[in-house]
């Protein structure tokens, strides 16, 4: 059973049907994180901002993604603040960190200090790296390595990694376990290439799974869920 985890949370988990941020969805996320914390698991989260801004949404010949990428990282701060608020209401000590100086509402990310708070049991909510062209997948692996987590858990809308898109192909086959090399050989789109290369180089396990209460309980009980990618 993992004792130190980093959760990669897509901004889509914050979105409502007709709104960028839905408080009921954030409460559900907070309840699931609280379950981990109550079991003595140290938790960090990298929060995406797909519900607010995606850099690639304006990637064309007229505009580069640099400014949109920065806007996306600010969107991640907004999501982080909302999740922080709900966690605090549930008695969970957390802190939002950003590479940008947005004081006094957000803490500047300082790796050594961050690890200290993580070791003390605070839930760390992190956004992007502070640099354009790097996805939140890369942030998740980078920060996971900084904090020395046992694994990065990436919540998705499907049960794990498949040999092809399960939404388009009814005969898609899910993998329970893969090595880094098998992912590369099969050209499976698990994470962006920079994030995956960093995880492979440092032997950081990745778990790709469907984010729901049932899977949360399975993880807590030591069961395998989704697809585990490791050495």
N, C-alpha and C positions, 0 to 999 in steps of 0.2 A: 504494500500500500504506500502511495506517495505521501510524503510529509511536507514537501515544499513544492508548490506548483505555481505556474504562471498561466492564467487564463487569457486567451485571446478572444475578446468580445467584439463582434462585428457591430458597427453602428446600426445595422438593420434590426438588431434586437431591441433598440430604443424607439423604433418608429411605430407610430400608430397607423390606422387606415388612412386618415386624412390629416395627419400632423407629423412633424419631424420628431417630436419627443412625446412619448406616451408614459405618464407616470405609473400606470398599472403595470406596464411591461418592466419598468425599472424596479418596481417593488418586487416583482417576481425574480429578477436577477439578484437583487439584494438578499432575498430569502434563501436563494440557492447558495450564494457566497457565505451567508451566515451559517448554513449547515456545515460547510467545510470548516469554518473557523471554530464552530462549537466542538468539532472533533479533534481540535488541536493542530489542524493543518495550517501552515503558513501560506498565505495567498497574496499574489500580486496579479494585477490585471493590466493588459494593454487594451485600451479602448479605441475602437475605430470611430469613424465619423461619416460612414456612408449614408446615414440618414440626413446629413446636413450638406456635405460637400465631398465630391470625389474629383481629384485632380485630373484623372483621365477623361472625365466627362467633357472637358473643353480642349482635349488634345487634338489639335488640327494644325493646318499650315499657318493659320493666322495667329494662334496663341501657343505659347509653351505651357508646360504644366507647373512651372516654378511657383508663380503666385498662387494658383489654385491648390498646390500642395501645402503651402504655408497656411492657406485658409482652412484646409482640411485638418491640419494639426491644431488650429484654434478651435475647430469644431469638436475635436477629440477632448479638448479641455472643457468645453461646455458639457459634453456627455459625462465626463469624469466628475464634474462638479455636481451634477444632478444625482449620479449614483452615490457620491460621497454624502450628500444630504440625506438620502434614504438609508444608507448604512448607519449613519450617525443616529438617526431616529430609532434604529433597532439596537442601539448600544454597541455597535461595532466601530472601533477606532480605525479611522482610515485617513489617508492623506493623498491629495492630488498633486502630482508633480509634472512639470513641463520644462523643456529646455529653454523656454522663453521666460523673460522676467515679466510676470503678470502679478506682481505683489500688490496688495497684501492677500489676494484671494487664492493664489496658487503658489506652491513651493517650487523653487528652482531645483531642477534635478542635479544632485551631487552624488555620484555613485557610491562613495564610501559611507556617506550619511544615510543614503537610502537603504543600504544593506543593514545598517545598524537598526533602523526603525523596523525593517522587515524581520530581523532576528528577534526583535522585541514583541512581535506579534501584530503589528499594524498591517492593515490591508493597504497595499500600495497601488494607486491608480495612475498609470502612466499613459502619455499620448505618444506622439511621434518622436523621431530622433532629433528633430530640429533642423534636418537637412532635406531639401527636396529630392525627388526621385527615389526615395526609400519608402517602402510600404509599411503598414503596421505589422505585417508578417515579419519583416526584418526587425522592426522594433521589438516584437515579442521574443524572437530568438536572442537578440542582442541583450535585452534586459534580463532575460532568463539566465543567460550566461553570467552576467554581472552579479546576479543574486544567488547563483549556485543552486537553482531549482532542480528537482528530480526529473521534471518533464514539463513541456509546454503542451497545454490542452487547448485545442482549437475547436470551438463550438461552431457547428454549421447547421444547415437545414436538412442535411441528409445523414444517413447512418454511419458513414465513414468514407473510405476511398474505394472507388469502383473502377473496373476496367474501361468503362465508358459512361457517359452521362446517363444516370438513372432516370432523369426526367424525360429523356428522348428515346431511351432504349429499355424496353421491358425486360430484356434478357441480360441486363447489366449485372455483373458479378461483383459482390463486395469482398474485399480482402480483410481478413482479421488481423494479419500481421505481414509486414514487409520490411526488407532491409533498405537502407539508403540506396544501394546499388540497383536493387530491383525497381525502385521508383524511377531512377534515371533511365534504366534500360527500357522500361515500359512507357516512358515519357508521360507519367501521370502528373496531373496538375494539382499537386498537394499544397504547395506554397509558391511564392515567387522564387525565382532561381537564386537570388542573393540570400534570402532567408534559409532556403534549403541547404545551400552550400555551407553556410555558417554552422547550421545544426549538424550536418554530416561531419565536417572537420572536427568539431568538438564533441562528437558522440552524444548529442543532446536528444533524448527520446522525444518524439512527437506523437500526440494522440489526436486523431481527427474523429470527431463524434457528433452525434445529433444532440443538441442542447435541450434537455427536458428533465423533469423531476426524476423519472424512472432511471435515466442514465446517471444522474447525480448520485442516487442511492446505490447504484451498482458500483460506481467508482469508490464510494465511501466504504463499501463492504469488501473491497479488494477484487471485485470482478473486472474482467476486461470488457471494455466497450469500444465501439467504433473500430478504428484501425490503428494499430500501434506500429510506428516506424522507428527502427533502432538499428544498432550496429549489426 
